[in-house]
Amino acid sequence: MLWQHFALWPWLALIAAPLLIHLFALTRPPAYRFSSLEFIRRIVRRTRRIERPQDWLIWLLRTLAIAAAVLMFLRPLLFVRGGGDVHTARHVVLVVDASASMSSVENAQSRFSSACSEAAEILGGLGAGDTANVVWMKAKPEAVFPSSGINFSYLRDSLRRARVTSEAADVASALKLGVDLLSGLPGRKEICILSDFQKTNWEGVDFKLPPEYKLFTVRVGASDGDNRALARLTAQPVEPLAGETLTLYAEVRNFSPSPRKATVYLNFDERHEQQEVSLEAWGQAAAVFTLRAGQAGSFPVTVRLSEDAFAGDNVRQLLLRVRDRLPIKILASEPETAGYWRRALETLPWAQVTMLASNQWPAEEADDILLLSGWDGAGAETVAKRLQAGRMTIWQPAPETPQERLAALGIAGPGLATNGVLSWETAREPYRLTVASPDDPCFALFGHGEYGDPAGGSFLGRLRLPRLDQPSSDLLLAYRDQVPALIRFRFPGVLYLWNLPLQSAAGDWAARPEFLPLLAELLLSGRTFASSGAGSGTLYPGQMASLPAEQAPLNTAFTLEDEQGGKLLVEARESNAKVYLAAGPVKETGLYRWKAGDETLGWSVVNFPIVESDLRGGAASSPTTGSPAMSSGREVRQAQTGLNLWPGLVALAGLFLLMESVAVWGASKT
């Protein structure tokens, strides 16, 4: 409670006036007894017993009326939640959620419009000496002013003109920007978040601010929404060869507590298909389409979902890259093995083979398949980066390779020793193979025996590999004494650890008929596990779009064009000695075309961020900081400026006087 005119406190003495008047009325003059009047006095005495309670009621009502009137002039303010000193300048930052989930419509108004209205209400409570700013919470938060200002009318106009985005919210960056905008300012520092506190985005958010900051939260959106969304669109293989059969998987999620049905529509080239899926409550399902890739090139694939109330996530697109051949590079540290690999792959029409010297590494961003013969693991970080970028690698380690270099690639296992090496061993009796994973896709070709036995062959020497079993690995071939012969490690990319010596002195594997088909199947099936190209050209709203400049002719005007024909400014940039074209950030979902004049250079796909599809609200306050959660901007305004009680006191004073008049009238009737 705060008294704005506390200097008038001596007026509180007026509350005693009705009591003094009442006591004065009770004073008795000298009494003289007359026998002729004694009977009348007895009657009056009995009547006064009835009137005396009414006298006390009238006194009480008059006292309450005067007390209410006096307190009214003291101008009391009641701070119910939060509170503060109204005589200190306030600096307020309104963090308004402009992410995609805020476009959800409830009662003919979007959540974003409601948030802007509540923000304008809070601005209405600021006065002279106060400052304010608005931060839009999206993929890259932005402030209306570079620093807090006093032009509240401009902020209100910005709130009226603002439009919700299709971006995901970066909550931590928005709060940090709000703190930075208020840093160093004197007075009260307040941050107010206006959001639907969408569950996926806000789970685990730390609301803790520096102690001199006050945090308010206003949640908009009364319902949790009922939504179905296209969550993912993937192709297997990721980059098919021309004429190859591929499978498209469209993952649909149900963000509602009830089972639902949805229809998925596919548009690829000139093909139009549809498939219905059934969804459990809060469940997911996949629509599966089987297609045949046409000629080489990059082709957009679009899937759509039957309409629901939240349309933003009903469309998803994929840029499908169809290759005529797979680029394969062989690093020839061990020439004999590299030669066998090269001669085998050159017989395949879909393999484009390039030989590299032992010190000639391909660029990290190159999307080719890398075969390493006799590599000792030196410079493992280069291969590790390629694996994390989704590339495929086949590695035949050199004898005496330090085991710690396997760990540098992310390979682990109970038999891996920190100071150990991969030793070469020989035996009098040939080593024989067994198929450790007969149901693996790479062995499907050998199912009928037409292409021989992948476990055939005999070896006179091998590397003594330790046990390397881990959750992201598959043992494909092993020697009969359980020493690994061929292991697949799944990262974002795929690494095959090859312990099948091809040297003529080490066995007959290179001369066997199973060698070529097994090598080919490893390369083809490995594309199912590798993510190379899966994200090529795929973006989310709020990100920059880019295109390698080597795809662009010189001295040409470049544009990035959306599906409606709108154009974005394109500029050339340089990174790691590479020049590329950049545009954006792109704001909306859809298919964007890179153009040089009238020529199409490439495509970029901008998809809806699935993190925004769950429309349920999360916690709007922090249990650790005790930040109050408000239901409206008016409530925040009252918490900031206090609730003026004088209008209520005026009403109370009038009510008490009315009741006093009724009591006096009743006493006179009695």
C-alpha positions as CSV (number, residue, x, y, z in Angstrom):
1,M,0.0,0.0,0.0
2,L,1.3,3.5,-1.0
3,W,-0.2,6.8,0.1
4,Q,0.3,9.4,-2.7
5,H,-0.8,12.4,-0.5
6,F,0.6,11.2,2.8
7,A,1.2,14.8,3.9
8,L,-2.5,15.0,4.6
9,W,-2.4,12.4,7.3
10,P,-3.4,14.9,10.1
11,W,-6.8,14.9,8.5
12,L,-7.2,11.4,9.9
13,A,-8.2,13.2,13.2
14,L,-11.5,14.0,11.6
15,I,-12.5,10.4,11.9
16,A,-13.0,11.1,15.7
17,A,-15.6,13.9,15.0
18,P,-18.7,11.6,14.9
19,L,-17.6,10.0,18.2
20,L,-17.1,13.4,19.9
21,I,-20.5,14.6,18.7
22,H,-22.1,11.4,19.9
23,L,-20.5,11.7,23.3
24,F,-21.6,15.3,23.5
25,A,-25.2,14.3,22.8
26,L,-25.1,11.8,25.6
27,T,-24.2,14.5,28.3
28,R,-27.1,14.9,30.9
29,P,-28.3,18.2,32.4
30,P,-29.1,18.4,36.2
31,A,-32.1,16.2,37.1
32,Y,-35.1,17.5,39.0
33,R,-37.8,15.1,40.1
34,F,-41.5,16.0,39.9
35,S,-43.9,13.4,41.0
36,S,-46.4,14.4,38.3
37,L,-43.7,13.7,35.6
38,E,-42.4,10.4,37.0
39,F,-44.8,8.3,35.0
40,I,-43.9,10.0,31.7
41,R,-40.2,9.5,32.4
42,R,-40.7,5.8,32.8
43,I,-42.3,5.6,29.4
44,V,-39.5,7.6,27.8
45,R,-36.9,5.4,29.5
46,R,-38.4,2.3,27.9
47,T,-38.5,4.0,24.5
48,R,-34.8,5.0,24.7
49,R,-33.9,1.3,25.2
50,I,-35.3,0.7,21.8
51,E,-33.7,3.7,20.1
52,R,-30.2,3.3,21.7
53,P,-29.0,0.7,19.2
54,Q,-30.0,2.9,16.3
55,D,-27.9,5.7,17.8
56,W,-24.8,3.5,17.8
57,L,-25.5,2.4,14.2
58,I,-25.8,6.0,13.0
59,W,-22.6,6.9,14.8
60,L,-20.8,4.0,13.2
61,L,-22.0,4.8,9.7
62,R,-21.1,8.5,10.1
63,T,-17.6,7.4,11.3
64,L,-17.1,5.1,8.3
65,A,-18.3,7.7,5.8
66,I,-15.9,10.4,7.2
67,A,-13.0,7.8,7.3
68,A,-13.6,6.9,3.7
69,A,-13.7,10.5,2.7
70,V,-10.5,11.3,4.5
71,L,-8.7,8.3,3.1
72,M,-9.9,9.3,-0.4
73,F,-7.8,12.5,-0.2
74,L,-4.7,10.5,0.8
75,R,-4.9,8.8,-2.6
76,P,-4.0,5.2,-1.6
77,L,-2.4,2.8,-4.1
78,L,-2.6,-0.9,-3.7
79,F,0.1,-3.1,-5.1
80,V,-1.3,-6.6,-5.3
81,R,1.5,-8.4,-7.3
82,G,5.0,-7.1,-7.7
83,G,4.6,-3.5,-6.7
84,G,7.0,-0.6,-6.8
85,D,7.6,3.0,-6.2
86,V,5.4,5.2,-8.5
87,H,7.7,8.1,-8.0
88,T,10.7,6.3,-9.6
89,A,11.2,6.2,-13.4
90,R,10.3,2.9,-15.0
91,H,12.1,1.4,-17.9
92,V,10.0,-1.3,-19.5
93,V,10.9,-3.8,-22.3
94,L,7.9,-5.7,-23.8
95,V,9.1,-9.0,-25.3
96,V,6.3,-9.9,-27.8
97,D,6.3,-13.5,-29.2
98,A,6.1,-13.3,-33.0
99,S,6.9,-17.0,-33.7
100,A,4.8,-19.2,-35.9
101,S,2.6,-20.7,-33.1
102,M,1.2,-17.2,-32.4
103,S,-0.7,-17.3,-35.7
104,S,-3.1,-19.8,-34.1
105,V,-6.6,-18.2,-34.2
106,E,-9.0,-18.3,-31.2
107,N,-12.3,-16.5,-31.1
108,A,-11.7,-14.8,-34.5
109,Q,-8.4,-13.3,-33.2
110,S,-4.8,-14.6,-33.5
111,R,-2.7,-15.1,-30.4
112,F,-0.3,-12.5,-31.9
113,S,-3.0,-9.9,-32.2
114,S,-4.0,-10.5,-28.6
115,A,-0.4,-10.2,-27.4
116,C,0.0,-6.9,-29.3
117,S,-3.3,-5.6,-27.7
118,E,-2.1,-6.5,-24.2
119,A,1.3,-4.8,-24.9
120,A,-0.5,-1.6,-25.9
121,E,-2.5,-1.7,-22.7
122,I,0.8,-1.9,-20.7
123,L,2.2,1.0,-22.6
124,G,-0.9,3.0,-21.6
125,G,0.2,2.9,-18.0
126,L,3.6,4.6,-18.5
127,G,4.0,8.3,-17.7
128,A,6.4,11.2,-17.9
129,G,10.0,10.1,-17.2
130,D,9.3,6.5,-18.1
131,T,10.8,4.7,-21.2
132,A,9.8,1.6,-23.1
133,N,10.9,-0.6,-26.0
134,V,9.4,-3.6,-27.8
135,V,11.4,-6.7,-28.7
136,W,10.0,-9.1,-31.3
137,M,10.8,-12.7,-30.3
138,K,11.6,-14.8,-33.4
139,A,14.5,-16.7,-34.9
140,K,16.7,-13.6,-34.6
141,P,15.0,-11.2,-32.1
142,E,14.8,-7.5,-33.0
143,A,14.0,-4.4,-31.0
144,V,11.9,-1.5,-32.4
145,F,14.3,1.1,-30.9
146,P,18.1,0.7,-30.5
147,S,17.6,1.8,-26.9
148,S,14.6,2.5,-24.7
149,G,12.7,5.6,-25.7
150,I,9.8,7.8,-24.8
151,N,7.9,7.7,-28.1
152,F,5.1,5.5,-26.9
153,S,2.8,6.4,-29.7
154,Y,5.3,5.0,-32.2
155,L,5.5,1.8,-30.2
156,R,1.8,1.5,-30.2
157,D,1.7,2.0,-34.0
158,S,4.4,-0.6,-34.4
159,L,2.2,-3.1,-32.4
160,R,-0.7,-2.3,-34.7
161,R,1.3,-2.8,-37.9
162,A,3.3,-5.9,-36.8
163,R,2.7,-9.3,-38.5
164,V,3.3,-12.7,-37.1
165,T,6.2,-14.7,-38.7
166,S,6.6,-18.4,-39.6
167,E,9.9,-18.5,-37.5
168,A,10.8,-20.4,-34.4
169,A,11.4,-18.3,-31.3
170,D,14.8,-17.9,-29.9
171,V,13.7,-17.4,-26.3
172,A,17.2,-17.1,-24.7
173,S,18.4,-14.5,-27.2
174,A,15.2,-12.4,-26.8
175,L,15.5,-12.3,-23.0
176,K,19.2,-11.4,-23.3
177,L,18.4,-8.6,-25.7
178,G,15.8,-7.3,-23.3
179,V,18.4,-7.3,-20.4
180,D,21.0,-5.5,-22.6
181,L,18.5,-2.8,-23.6
182,L,17.9,-1.9,-19.9
183,S,21.5,-2.3,-18.8
184,G,22.9,0.8,-17.2
185,L,19.6,2.7,-16.9
186,P,18.6,4.2,-13.5
187,G,15.3,3.4,-11.9
188,R,13.0,0.4,-12.1
189,K,13.9,-2.1,-14.8
190,E,11.0,-4.3,-15.9
191,I,10.7,-7.0,-18.6
192,C,7.3,-8.3,-19.6
193,I,7.0,-11.4,-21.9
194,L,3.8,-11.7,-23.9
195,S,3.5,-15.2,-25.4
196,D,1.5,-18.3,-25.7
197,F,4.4,-20.0,-23.9
198,Q,4.2,-22.8,-26.5
199,K,5.2,-26.0,-24.8
200,T,8.1,-27.3,-27.0
201,N,9.8,-23.9,-27.2
202,W,9.5,-22.9,-23.6
203,E,10.3,-26.2,-21.8
204,G,13.4,-25.8,-19.7
205,V,13.7,-22.0,-20.2
206,D,15.5,-20.3,-17.4
207,F,13.6,-17.1,-16.5
208,K,16.2,-16.0,-14.1
209,L,17.3,-12.4,-14.5
210,P,19.7,-10.1,-12.7
211,P,18.3,-9.2,-9.2
212,E,17.6,-5.5,-10.2
213,Y,15.2,-6.6,-13.0
214,K,11.5,-7.3,-12.5
215,L,9.9,-10.0,-14.8
216,F,6.3,-10.1,-15.7
217,T,4.6,-12.7,-18.0
218,V,1.3,-12.5,-19.8
219,R,0.0,-15.7,-21.4
220,V,-2.3,-15.3,-24.4
221,G,-4.3,-18.2,-25.9
222,A,-6.8,-19.9,-23.7
223,S,-7.0,-23.3,-25.5
224,D,-4.2,-25.8,-26.2
225,G,-5.2,-26.1,-29.9
226,D,-5.9,-29.1,-32.0
227,N,-3.4,-29.6,-34.7
228,R,-2.0,-32.1,-37.2
229,A,1.4,-31.4,-38.9
230,L,3.8,-32.7,-41.5
231,A,6.9,-33.2,-39.3
232,R,9.4,-34.6,-41.8
233,L,9.8,-35.5,-45.5
234,T,12.7,-37.8,-46.3
235,A,13.9,-39.9,-49.3
236,Q,15.7,-43.2,-49.3
237,P,18.1,-43.2,-50.8
238,V,18.8,-39.6,-50.0
239,E,20.4,-38.9,-53.4
240,P,19.0,-41.5,-55.9
241,L,20.6,-42.4,-59.2
242,A,18.8,-41.6,-62.4
243,G,16.3,-44.4,-63.1
244,E,16.6,-45.8,-59.5
245,T,13.5,-46.6,-57.4
246,L,13.2,-44.5,-54.2
247,T,10.9,-44.3,-51.3
248,L,9.5,-41.1,-49.8
249,Y,8.5,-41.0,-46.2
250,A,6.1,-38.2,-45.0
251,E,5.9,-38.2,-41.2
252,V,2.6,-36.9,-39.8
253,R,2.1,-36.0,-36.2
254,N,-1.1,-35.5,-34.2
255,F,-0.9,-32.8,-31.6
256,S,-4.3,-33.4,-30.0
257,P,-5.8,-35.7,-27.3
258,S,-8.1,-37.5,-29.8
259,P,-7.4,-39.9,-32.6
260,R,-7.5,-38.3,-36.0
261,K,-7.3,-39.2,-39.7
262,A,-5.5,-37.2,-42.3
263,T,-4.8,-37.4,-46.0
264,V,-1.4,-36.7,-47.4
265,Y,-1.1,-35.4,-51.0
266,L,2.2,-35.9,-53.0
267,N,3.3,-33.7,-55.9
268,F,6.5,-34.7,-57.7
269,D,7.3,-33.9,-61.3
270,E,4.0,-34.8,-63.0
271,R,2.9,-37.3,-60.5
272,H,0.1,-36.7,-58.0
273,E,-0.7,-39.3,-55.4
274,Q,-2.6,-39.3,-52.1
275,Q,-2.6,-41.6,-49.0
276,E,-4.7,-41.6,-45.8
277,V,-3.1,-42.2,-42.4
278,S,-4.6,-42.9,-39.0
279,L,-3.2,-41.1,-36.0
280,E,-3.4,-42.0,-32.4
281,A,-3.8,-39.3,-29.8
282,W,-0.4,-37.5,-29.6
283,G,0.9,-40.1,-32.0
284,Q,2.5,-40.1,-35.4
285,A,2.3,-42.1,-38.6
286,A,4.1,-42.1,-42.0
287,A,2.7,-42.0,-45.5
288,V,5.0,-44.0,-47.8
289,F,5.3,-43.3,-51.6
290,T,7.4,-45.3,-54.0
291,L,8.7,-43.5,-57.0
292,R,11.2,-43.8,-59.8
293,A,13.8,-41.1,-60.3
294,G,14.0,-39.6,-63.7
295,Q,16.9,-37.8,-65.2
296,A,19.7,-36.2,-63.2
297,G,19.1,-32.9,-61.6
298,S,17.5,-31.2,-58.5
299,F,13.7,-31.5,-58.3
300,P,11.4,-30.1,-55.6
301,V,9.0,-32.6,-54.0
302,T,5.9,-31.2,-52.2
303,V,3.6,-33.0,-49.8
304,R,0.4,-31.4,-48.4
305,L,-1.8,-32.4,-45.5
306,S,-5.6,-32.1,-45.5
307,E,-6.6,-28.8,-44.0
308,D,-7.0,-28.1,-40.3
309,A,-7.3,-24.9,-38.2
310,F,-3.6,-24.3,-38.1
311,A,-2.5,-24.3,-41.8
312,G,1.2,-23.2,-41.5
313,D,2.6,-26.7,-41.0
314,N,0.4,-28.5,-43.6
315,V,3.0,-28.3,-46.3
316,R,6.5,-29.7,-46.5
317,Q,9.0,-29.7,-49.3
318,L,12.2,-31.5,-50.2
319,L,14.8,-30.8,-52.8
320,L,15.6,-34.2,-54.3
321,R,18.9,-34.4,-55.9
322,V,19.1,-37.1,-58.6
323,R,22.6,-38.1,-59.7
324,D,23.7,-39.7,-62.9
325,R,26.8,-41.2,-61.1
326,L,28.2,-41.3,-57.6
327,P,31.5,-39.4,-57.2
328,I,34.0,-41.7,-55.5
329,K,37.6,-40.7,-54.5
330,I,40.2,-43.2,-53.5
331,L,43.1,-42.1,-51.3
332,A,46.0,-44.4,-52.4
333,S,48.1,-44.7,-49.2
334,E,48.3,-48.4,-49.9
335,P,48.5,-48.7,-53.7
336,E,47.6,-52.4,-54.2
337,T,44.3,-52.1,-52.3
338,A,43.5,-48.8,-54.0
339,G,44.2,-50.4,-57.4
340,Y,41.8,-53.3,-56.7
341,W,39.1,-50.8,-55.6
342,R,39.6,-48.6,-58.6
343,R,39.4,-51.5,-61.2
344,A,36.3,-52.9,-59.5
345,L,34.5,-49.6,-59.4
346,E,35.3,-48.6,-62.9
347,T,33.2,-51.5,-64.2
348,L,30.1,-49.9,-62.6
349,P,28.3,-47.5,-64.8
350,W,27.1,-45.3,-61.9
351,A,30.6,-44.9,-60.3
352,Q,32.8,-41.9,-61.1
353,V,36.2,-42.8,-59.7
354,T,39.0,-40.3,-59.0
355,M,42.4,-41.4,-57.6
356,L,44.1,-39.2,-55.0
357,A,47.7,-39.2,-53.7
358,S,48.3,-40.0,-50.1
359,N,48.7,-36.3,-49.2
360,Q,45.8,-35.1,-51.4
361,W,42.7,-34.7,-49.3
362,P,39.3,-33.6,-50.8
363,A,37.7,-30.5,-49.5
364,E,35.6,-30.9,-46.4
365,E,32.5,-29.6,-48.1
366,A,32.8,-32.1,-51.0
367,D,29.9,-34.5,-51.2
368,D,31.8,-37.4,-52.7
369,I,32.4,-40.9,-51.2
370,L,35.9,-41.4,-49.8
371,L,37.8,-44.7,-49.8
372,L,41.0,-44.8,-47.7
373,S,43.4,-47.6,-48.4
374,G,46.2,-48.1,-45.8
375,W,45.5,-44.8,-44.0
376,D,47.0,-44.6,-40.5
377,G,44.4,-42.2,-39.1
378,A,46.7,-39.1,-39.2
379,G,44.5,-36.0,-39.5
380,A,41.4,-37.9,-38.2
381,E,39.6,-34.6,-37.6
382,T,39.2,-34.1,-41.3
383,V,37.4,-37.4,-41.8
384,A,35.4,-36.7,-38.6
385,K,34.1,-33.5,-40.0
386,R,33.1,-35.3,-43.2
387,L,31.2,-37.9,-41.2
388,Q,29.4,-35.2,-39.2
389,A,28.5,-33.6,-42.5
390,G,26.8,-36.8,-43.6
391,R,29.5,-38.2,-46.0
392,M,30.3,-41.8,-46.6
393,T,33.8,-43.3,-46.0
394,I,35.4,-46.7,-46.3
395,W,38.6,-47.1,-44.4
396,Q,41.1,-49.9,-44.5
397,P,43.5,-49.0,-41.6
398,A,47.2,-49.4,-42.0
399,P,49.1,-51.8,-39.7
400,E,50.3,-50.2,-36.5
401,T,47.6,-47.5,-36.6
402,P,47.3,-46.1,-33.1
403,Q,43.9,-47.1,-31.6
404,E,43.4,-43.6,-30.2
405,R,42.9,-42.4,-33.8
406,L,39.8,-44.6,-34.0
407,A,38.5,-42.8,-30.9
408,A,39.2,-39.5,-32.7
409,L,36.6,-40.5,-35.3
410,G,34.0,-41.3,-32.6
411,I,34.6,-45.0,-32.6
412,A,34.4,-46.7,-29.2
413,G,34.4,-50.2,-27.8
414,P,35.4,-52.3,-24.7
415,G,38.5,-53.5,-26.4
416,L,39.9,-50.2,-27.5
417,A,43.2,-49.4,-25.7
418,T,44.5,-45.8,-25.3
419,N,48.1,-46.8,-26.0
420,G,47.4,-49.8,-28.3
421,V,47.9,-50.2,-32.0
422,L,46.2,-52.2,-34.7
423,S,48.7,-55.0,-35.2
424,W,49.0,-57.2,-38.3
425,E,48.8,-61.0,-37.7
426,T,49.3,-64.1,-39.9
427,A,48.4,-67.7,-39.4
428,R,49.3,-71.1,-40.9
429,E,45.7,-72.0,-41.5
430,P,43.7,-69.4,-43.5
431,Y,41.2,-67.2,-41.7
432,R,37.6,-67.8,-42.6
433,L,34.6,-65.4,-42.5
434,T,31.0,-65.6,-41.2
435,V,28.1,-63.3,-41.9
436,A,27.3,-61.5,-38.6
437,S,24.1,-59.7,-39.9
438,P,22.5,-61.8,-42.6
439,D,19.4,-59.6,-42.7
440,D,21.3,-56.4,-43.4
441,P,20.4,-54.7,-46.7
442,C,23.9,-55.0,-48.0
443,F,23.5,-58.8,-48.2
444,A,20.0,-58.8,-49.9
445,L,21.7,-59.3,-53.3
446,F,23.2,-62.6,-52.1
447,G,20.0,-64.1,-50.9
448,H,19.6,-66.6,-53.7
449,G,23.2,-67.5,-54.1
450,E,23.5,-66.1,-57.6
451,Y,26.3,-63.7,-56.7
452,G,28.2,-66.1,-54.5
453,D,28.8,-66.3,-50.8
454,P,29.9,-63.0,-49.1
455,A,31.6,-65.1,-46.4
456,G,33.7,-67.0,-49.0
457,G,37.4,-66.5,-49.4
458,S,40.4,-67.2,-47.3
459,F,42.9,-64.8,-45.7
460,L,46.5,-65.4,-44.7
461,G,46.8,-62.1,-42.8
462,R,44.6,-59.5,-41.1
463,L,44.5,-56.7,-38.6
464,R,43.8,-57.7,-35.1
465,L,40.9,-55.4,-34.4
466,P,39.5,-55.1,-30.9
467,R,35.8,-55.4,-30.0
468,L,34.2,-52.2,-31.3
469,D,30.5,-52.8,-30.7
470,Q,28.5,-49.7,-29.8
471,P,24.9,-48.7,-30.2
472,S,25.5,-46.9,-33.5
473,S,27.5,-49.7,-35.2
474,D,26.6,-52.9,-37.1
475,L,29.0,-55.8,-37.4
476,L,28.5,-57.1,-40.9
477,L,31.3,-59.7,-41.4
478,A,33.5,-61.3,-38.7
479,Y,36.2,-64.0,-38.7
480,R,35.3,-67.3,-37.1
481,D,37.2,-66.3,-34.0
482,Q,35.0,-63.2,-33.7
483,V,37.6,-60.7,-34.9
484,P,35.7,-58.0,-36.8
485,A,36.2,-58.0,-40.6
486,L,33.7,-55.4,-41.7
487,I,31.9,-52.9,-39.4
488,R,29.5,-50.1,-40.3
489,F,29.5,-47.0,-37.9
490,R,26.5,-44.7,-38.2
491,F,27.1,-41.0,-37.6
492,P,25.2,-38.4,-39.6
493,G,27.4,-40.0,-42.2
494,V,28.6,-43.7,-42.6
495,L,32.0,-45.2,-41.9
496,Y,32.8,-48.7,-43.0
497,L,35.9,-50.1,-41.2
498,W,37.4,-52.6,-43.7
499,N,39.5,-55.5,-42.4
500,L,39.3,-57.6,-45.6
501,P,42.9,-57.5,-47.0
502,L,43.0,-57.3,-50.8
503,Q,46.8,-57.8,-51.2
504,S,47.6,-60.9,-53.2
505,A,49.9,-62.1,-50.4
506,A,47.2,-61.8,-47.8
507,G,44.5,-63.9,-49.4
508,D,42.2,-64.4,-52.4
509,W,39.4,-62.0,-51.6
510,A,40.2,-59.5,-54.5
511,A,39.9,-62.4,-57.0
512,R,36.6,-63.8,-55.8
513,P,33.3,-63.0,-57.6
514,E,31.7,-61.7,-54.3
515,F,34.2,-58.8,-54.0
516,L,32.7,-56.5,-56.6
517,P,28.9,-57.0,-55.8
518,L,29.6,-56.6,-52.0
519,L,31.6,-53.4,-52.6
520,A,28.8,-52.0,-54.8
521,E,26.1,-53.0,-52.3
522,L,28.0,-51.3,-49.4
523,L,28.1,-48.0,-51.4
524,L,24.5,-48.2,-52.5
525,S,23.0,-49.3,-49.2
526,G,25.2,-46.9,-47.2
527,R,23.2,-44.0,-48.7
528,T,20.2,-45.2,-46.7
529,F,22.1,-44.6,-43.5
530,A,24.1,-41.5,-44.5
531,S,22.4,-38.0,-44.5
532,S,24.5,-36.6,-47.3
533,G,22.4,-34.1,-49.2
534,A,19.4,-34.5,-47.0
535,G,19.5,-31.0,-45.9
536,S,20.8,-29.6,-49.2
537,G,19.1,-26.3,-49.8
538,T,16.7,-26.9,-46.9
539,L,16.2,-23.9,-44.6
540,Y,13.8,-22.6,-41.9
541,P,12.2,-19.1,-41.7
542,G,14.6,-16.5,-40.3
543,Q,17.8,-18.1,-41.8
544,M,20.0,-16.9,-44.7
545,A,19.8,-18.7,-48.0
546,S,23.0,-19.3,-49.9
547,L,24.3,-20.9,-53.1
548,P,27.9,-21.7,-54.1
549,A,29.2,-19.1,-56.5
550,E,30.8,-21.6,-58.8
551,Q,27.3,-22.5,-60.0
552,A,26.7,-18.9,-61.1
553,P,27.9,-17.1,-64.2
554,L,29.9,-13.9,-63.8
555,N,28.7,-10.4,-64.6
556,T,25.0,-11.3,-64.1
557,A,22.2,-9.9,-62.0
558,F,21.2,-12.5,-59.4
559,T,17.9,-12.8,-57.7
560,L,16.2,-15.2,-55.2
561,E,12.6,-15.5,-56.2
562,D,9.7,-16.9,-54.1
563,E,6.7,-18.8,-55.4
564,Q,4.7,-15.6,-55.7
565,G,7.4,-13.9,-57.8
566,G,8.7,-11.7,-55.0
567,K,12.5,-11.1,-55.2
568,L,15.1,-10.9,-52.4
569,L,18.3,-9.0,-52.6
570,V,21.3,-11.2,-53.4
571,E,24.9,-10.3,-52.6
572,A,28.3,-12.2,-53.0
573,R,30.1,-13.2,-49.8
574,E,33.3,-15.0,-48.9
575,S,33.9,-17.7,-46.3
576,N,37.0,-20.0,-46.0
577,A,38.3,-18.7,-49.3
578,K,35.0,-19.7,-51.0
579,V,32.7,-17.2,-52.7
580,Y,28.9,-17.8,-52.4
581,L,25.7,-16.0,-53.0
582,A,23.6,-15.0,-50.0
583,A,20.1,-13.6,-49.6
584,G,17.7,-13.1,-46.8
585,P,17.0,-13.8,-44.1
586,V,14.0,-15.6,-45.7
587,K,10.8,-14.9,-43.8
588,E,8.2,-17.3,-45.1
589,T,8.0,-21.0,-46.0
590,G,8.0,-22.2,-49.6
591,L,10.2,-22.9,-52.6
592,Y,12.8,-20.3,-53.6
593,R,14.4,-20.2,-57.0
594,W,18.0,-18.8,-57.6
595,K,18.1,-17.0,-60.9
596,A,20.8,-15.4,-63.0
597,G,18.7,-13.3,-65.4
598,D,16.2,-15.8,-66.7
599,E,18.4,-18.8,-66.0
600,T,17.6,-21.0,-63.0
601,L,20.8,-21.8,-61.0
602,G,19.3,-23.8,-58.2
603,W,16.6,-24.1,-55.5
604,S,16.2,-23.5,-51.8
605,V,13.5,-25.0,-49.7
606,V,12.1,-23.2,-46.6
607,N,10.1,-25.5,-44.3
608,F,7.9,-24.8,-41.3
609,P,9.8,-25.4,-37.9
610,I,8.1,-28.4,-36.4
611,V,9.0,-27.1,-32.9
612,E,6.1,-24.6,-33.4
613,S,3.4,-27.1,-34.2
614,D,2.6,-28.2,-30.7
615,L,0.1,-25.5,-29.7
616,R,-0.1,-26.5,-26.0
617,G,1.0,-23.8,-23.6
618,G,3.8,-24.4,-21.1
619,A,4.6,-22.7,-17.8
620,A,4.3,-19.0,-17.9
621,S,6.2,-18.4,-14.7
622,S,9.4,-19.6,-13.1
623,P,9.1,-21.4,-9.8
624,T,12.7,-20.6,-9.1
625,T,12.4,-16.8,-9.5
626,G,8.8,-16.4,-8.4
627,S,8.0,-14.2,-11.4
628,P,4.3,-13.4,-11.4
629,A,2.2,-14.8,-14.2
630,M,-0.5,-12.4,-15.4
631,S,-3.7,-13.0,-17.3
632,S,-3.8,-9.6,-19.1
633,G,-1.9,-6.4,-19.8
634,R,-4.3,-4.5,-17.5
635,E,-3.2,-6.8,-14.6
636,V,0.5,-6.0,-15.4
637,R,-0.3,-2.3,-15.5
638,Q,-1.9,-2.5,-12.1
639,A,1.1,-4.4,-10.8
640,Q,3.4,-1.7,-12.2
641,T,1.5,1.4,-11.2
642,G,-0.7,0.1,-8.4
643,L,-4.5,0.0,-8.1
644,N,-6.0,3.4,-7.3
645,L,-8.4,3.0,-4.4
646,W,-9.8,6.5,-4.2
647,P,-12.7,5.8,-6.6
648,G,-13.8,2.9,-4.4
649,L,-13.5,5.1,-1.3
650,V,-15.7,7.7,-2.9
651,A,-18.3,5.0,-3.6
652,L,-18.0,3.7,0.0
653,A,-18.4,7.1,1.5
654,G,-21.6,7.7,-0.5
655,L,-22.9,4.2,0.5
656,F,-22.3,4.9,4.2
657,L,-24.0,8.3,4.0
658,L,-27.0,6.7,2.2
659,M,-27.2,4.0,4.9
660,E,-26.9,6.7,7.6
661,S,-29.8,8.6,6.1
662,V,-31.9,5.4,6.1
663,A,-31.0,4.8,9.8
664,V,-31.9,8.4,10.8
665,W,-35.2,8.1,8.9
666,G,-36.0,4.8,10.7
667,A,-35.1,6.4,14.1
668,S,-37.5,9.3,13.5
669,K,-40.3,7.0,12.5
670,T,-39.8,5.1,15.7
